[in-house]
Amino acid sequence: FSKLPRQQHSMSKVVFLMLTSLIAANALAYVIVETRFYRDSWHLRRRPTTLSSASNPIEALQGISKRTIPFIQDWYYRKWGRDRAVGDGEPPRLMEFKSGEESSNATTLALDAWFSAVEETSPSVSTKDVELSLKNMGLLNYFDVTDPLQSLLQHETRTNDTLQRSLACLKGSRALSNMATKVMEYFPHVLRHTMKHPTHKRAIEKAVAHSLVAETLVSSLQSDYFSLQHILENMKTKQRDRFLRLTEANGFPSEMRKSLQDGYDSALLGLSGYLNGISSNHQVSMATALQLGILERVKIDIERGFGDNARVGLALATFLSAGGASFEPSFENHKMTWPLGRNWIEGYLAWKMTFMLGSQRVESIASQLIPSISCELTNTHGENFMAMEILSHALWMMSVSEEDAAKDRSEDTNSEMKQLVTKLGKSNLHTLKLTSPSRDTVNNMMYTLCGQGKFCLGYYGASIQSTPVQRLDKDEFKLYLAFVSWITILISGFGLEILVLYSFLKGMATWSVQTKLQWKIAQFLFPLLCLVSVGLSIRGNYFALVTLVFGLWKFGFPECISYTFDALYACPSPRESSAQESAKKRFTRTVVSRIVDFLYGVGLVIHHGAASCSVAMLLNGVIDPTQEIIESALIPVMQHWAILLRYVNKPLYLVIELALEVWFEWSVLANFEAFCQNHWMAAVIGTTMLFAHWMFVIAGVLEVAFDMAVPSGQKAIEQCVKAIKRPPRTRAPSVVEDRTEMSTLSFFR
């Protein structure tokens, strides 16, 4: 409209009103869906569709790498790369072993005190706690899994035997004895005082019960393929869904929720790889999953401010990659052996225990009191340690309860516990006999975990950071692509209306008999083209965008713009205007007519926006094409079957449209819970579509109540063109032609 300066201001207002109404309707719908449904009924929110399962381990590992490696690279490069690499002397070392750092009182007395405190807190395990542990893991009804636990399920069990066996094995570890001694040296009252707290006491009782269950299962099922298969299937379906619900229900921030999910997925991948290896007796790559499992906890340590313990974890992960070649386990006679060595196992246990204390949960210590794991310290090579650790860690992740999730969400911190974890991290850094890897070795490991830099970018000597889009996971990228498609559709559809309207303004097109026929054909093809668009979008065919634009916007006939412009500037036309009609009544007719035009115009904008959004979401796989979704989408198509019937029998047409409108709103309201479970965008689209249809209903009621003759599509466009060609303040004359000949909008659109 640059060549029409006199009309620029008025058309700008029309476009602004259309854009504002579309944004406002969708924003209001989102607020309603989020506050009315998801906040009070969080179980309705759909779980992510991308499961980190055995069927797709590569994609799962890539997702964890993208969310973990760049963060650690940034931290490592800033702390031990760029800042400290400049200057004289040797390069900084990741591990700083100092033989004089061991406590002079590092004896087994501190370990005795630890185990004594646990035994005093939980001298026995009840059958109810055993059942609760199995219930939390989702294994209570798997009889092949629970068969070894019959003794625990039938009788109360003393914890002394299990604790003493673990203690006897741990006494041989100088590092763990030193760690326990430092706890008693710096904070002698923390451990026992905390364990006596009623809340922690109950948590420790449940943790000890879980440890007994895990010890029994790990010892008896490590080569039982069928039982392990049941555990794996349960872990990657029901328990994963439950885990995600717990993290969402407790309001974790998005980044923290992803970190927790990555921790669960790394445990799932470890169990999947272990099961594949023992079932096939063939080499299975597991070092990558173990490294990422360690590194995602290193990231959490960094975020919590425990940098020293994070350095220990980074050294543990780097050990598994020597010279770029991963150190992998071997499988023989359906058993896994992975000779990681005593020093590595000792360092892993000390690092993991410190990490778990950093979560402010003292009861997590009990998860390490499993003889099957701790007694591997007495083995020089520790070849069976990782098999036990994989199974016990998977069982621990499956057992997270609502109370555990709520405690993880709590932001209350114990300053004494933070100081303790900081001291323990420094102790681990100085006393563990782990090889300190070079910077090149660490960087090469992280570069390899990123697929040679293919799917995550880090800091390799320069500040190269991934773009915001690269940080999106698979489901988030689908949503991003869907929004790009939707905006493209809106620009094309409303832009096509502006181009056609411009052709009328320039005299390139006029309302003739041929134009009227074209308008009827456009209306007649509306249901066919929209149905084709829905079908193509389900198949993922982008030609759906072309058929949708021409079908929904009726080949560019400026219907939406005309009604909106008429509501602002054009002169409404009452059905009958007589000289005897009072000025007050004429004024009322004028105001109501403008309101009706506004409702039709804005309703059409919202309607087209919602319909095009649904196709974009289906096309890109954001919304699943379930029966509820398709049922609600087909009814508006049926409403346009009888679009030409109004020219021969308008009363019958109105009855049909009214019946279909009732059916449509009934369908949307009845299926709304299914929309919420499908995807939040499905619920938003359903809400905005209801807004549009309610506007059509209100406009129709006003039209009948005040005996108004709202201009039809043809007349609205013709009147709009006349008004634009006049100065903006000049109102167009009323149209006196027969208004029943060309009615664009039905009583119920």
C-alpha positions, 0 to 999 in steps of 0.5 A: 500500500506504499502507493496509496499513502492516504490509506496506509494508516487505516490498513496498518490499524487493520493488520495490527488488530488482526495480529494482536487478536491472534497473539492475544487469543493464543496467549489467553488459551495457553494461560488457561491450559497451563493454570486450569489443567496442567498446574492442578492435573500435572499427570495430564502432561505428555511424557517425552516421546524419545526414550533412551532405550536399548533400541536407540542407545546412540541417540540417547548417548548423543542427547546426554553428551550435548547437555553435559560435555559443553558445560564441563569443557567450559569449566575445565578450560577456564579453570585448568586450560586458558588461565593456568596454562600461561607461564612457566613451570609444569602444566596444571594436573587434574589430580594432586596426590600428596602422600602426606595428606592422609590423616594421621588417625586414619584407622578403621575406627571411623568406619566402625563409627559409620556402620555403628550409626547406621546399624543403630538407626536401622537394626532390622528391616521390616517386611513392609519396607521390603515391599515398599522398596519393590513397589517403588521399583515397580517389581512387586508383581514380577514373581521371577524377580521377587522369588529370591526375596521370599525370606525378606518378604516373609520375615523381619531381617536383621541388618547386622550381618550385611553391614558387618560383611560390608565393613570387613571389606571396606576396612581394607581401603586406606582411602575410605578409612581416611575419608571416614576419619576426616568426617569425624575430625572436622564434624564429629557430631554431624553424622550421628546427630543427623541420623537421629533426626526423625525424618532422616531416620525414616529415610535411612530405614528405607535406604537400608531396606533397599540395600538389602533388596539390591544385595539379594537381587544383584547376587542372584540375578546377575546372569538371569537373563529373563529376570533382567529383561523384565527389570530392563523393560520395566525401567525403560517404560513404567518406571521412566514415565514415573520418574519423569512425572515425579520431576515435573510434579515437584517443579524442578527447573528445566535444566535440573530436570534434564540433568536428573533425566540424563542420570536416569537414562545413563543408568538405563543405558548401562543396564541395557548394554550389560544385558546385551553383553551377557545374552550374546557373549559378544563384545559390547561397548559400555565405556561411553555409557559409563563415562557419560554416567560419571560426567553427568554427575561431574556436571552436577558437582560443578553446579553445586560448587564442589569443584575438587570432587568434580576433578576426581570424577573427570579423572575417573572418566578419562581413565577409561579412554587411554590414547583415544581407545576405550577400555571395554569389558569382556563377556564370556560364559554369560558373565561380564568382567572388567578389570578396572583395578583396585585404585580405580574402584576405590576412587570411584566409591570415594567419589560417588559417596562424596557426590551423594553426600553433596545432595544433602541426603545422608541416608544415601550412604546406605546405598553403598553398603552392599557387600557385593560391591564393597567386597570387590575392593579385596580383589586386585583387579576388581573385574566383577565390580562394574557388573554389580555396580550397574545392577545396583545403580539401576535398581537405586534409580528405579526406587526414587520415591515422591519423598526423595524427589521432593527432598531433591527439590528442596532448596534448604541447604545445610552449611555444615554438610557443604563444608563437609563435602568440600573437605571430602572432595579435597581429600579425594583429590589429594589421597586417591591414587589415580593417574592424573591425565593430561589436558590433551587426554581430557580434551580428546575424551570429551571430543570423542564423546561428542562424536568428534564434535559432530553433535556438541560443540565445546571449548577446544582452545577457543570460545566456541559455544553451541547455538540456542537451536543446537541445545534443543533436544529432539522433541523441542526441535520438532516444536521449533520447526512446527512454529516456523512452519506455522508462521510461514503459513500465516504470512502466506495466507494473510499475505495472499489476501493482501495481494488480492485486495491490492488487485481490487484497489488497482482495478486489476480485478472487479466483482463480475459474474466470473468473480462471483463464480470463482468465489463460490468455487473457492468455498466449494473446494474449501473442505476438499483442500483442508481434508487433503492438508490434514491427510498429507500432514499426518504423512509428513508431506510438506505439500500440505502447506500449499493446499492449506493456504489456498484452501483455508484462505480461499485462494486469497479472497480478502475475507478476514481483512474485509470484515476487520476493515468494515468493523473499523471504517465502513458504514454498516447496512441495516436490513431495512432503513426507513425515514420513520426510523429514529436516530437512536435506533439507527445508531444502535444498528450501526454500533451492533453492526460494527460489533458483529463485523468485528466478531466475524473478522477477528473470529476468522483470524483466530480460526485460521490461525488455530486450523493452520497451527494444528496442521503444522503441529501434525506435519512435524510430529509434535501432535500425535494424530490420535482418534480424538485429534482427527475427530475434532478436526473433521467436523469443521470440514463437514460444516463446509459440505453444505456451504452452497446450500445456503443459496437455495435453502438457507433455513435448512442450511442453518439447521445443519450448521447448528447441529454440526456446531453443537457436535463440534463443541461437544467433541472438543470439550469431551476430548480436552483431557486427551488433548492435554495428554497428547501435547500442550499445543493440542490443548491450546489449539482446541481452546483457540478454536472454541474462542473463534466459534464462540465469536461466530455464535455471538455474532450470529445471535446479535445479527438475528436479535437486531435484525441486521444484514451483515455484508456477505463475503462478496459485499464485505470485500466490495464495501471494503474496497470502496471505503479504502478508495475514499479518505479514511474518515469517509464512510462507504455508502450502504449496499442495497443489492440482494444480500441473500445471493452471496452470503460468505459467513453463515449464522454459525460459521 
